[in-house]
Amino acid sequence: MPVLSVDLACRSWSDLGVVLLEQKGPQIVCDIIRWNEPYSPPVVELALRLNQICVERGAGVLMLDGPQAWKSEEASRADLSEPSGSSGIADSYERFVGYCLALYDALGRLGWQRLAAQERSGKSRKTQKLLVESYPHAAWNSLGIAPLPARKVCRVSHLAEAYASLTALLPITSSQPPNHNQMQAIVGGLPGLAIEDRKRPGLRAAPGTVGWFPKWQDEQWRQGFHVQPAAPVR
């Protein structure tokens, strides 16, 4: 089954990185989806679009590069491996965190469940709609490849070098050359293929998880896991 992976943005539809990853024989095929509307994507509309793609293409795992919850009070703010948002951050990023949390909640109302929260329900994985937080920066490091620079300073040469390193490591083909956000969505979505519970070339059967079990506390989600790929074993 394919996996939908999204590098989130809230300023315009064109800033979103949306890719569909699927294992086809020895190849990992990446179908890049482009939206060009200039206005900001409303949370509910984005959730509906992502859910529609998953339904139409048969994707049961949805990877999102964006915080799924706030940190619990006992978690250290200095712990950079913690995927969830925290208070006391810059206003612009805090708005982005709030946007991401609202998107997770909107997808939850459409039947998607956070990693671990869903497994606890006891439902069959094949029938689940699994919502997983990705972290592309950590994914690049996990694969042994230098992470992409921030989009504002990223050059075409950086994209070409990163894509060449990635395709030399894993058998990935894409429907078109990916831009910065789409590249982030590709590498962030790779663990989703392993979550599909099949043996994948170059990926652990159970991808590495970082974080803590998501919990509902003080009328909001706290903590949560993100997942990382592993470099292939030659």
Secondary structure, 3 states (H helix, E strand, C coil): CCEEEEECCCCCHHHCEEEEEEEECCEEEEEEECCCCCCCCCHHHHHHHHHHHHHHHCCCEEEEECCCCECCCCCCCCCCCCCCECCCCCHHHHHHHHHHHHHHHHHHHCCCEECCCCHHHCCCHHHCCEEEEECHHHHHHHHCCCCCCCHHHCCHHHHHHHHHHHHHHCCEEECCCCCHHHHHHHHHHHHHHHHCCCCECCECCCCEEEEEEEEEECCEEEEEEEEECCCCCC
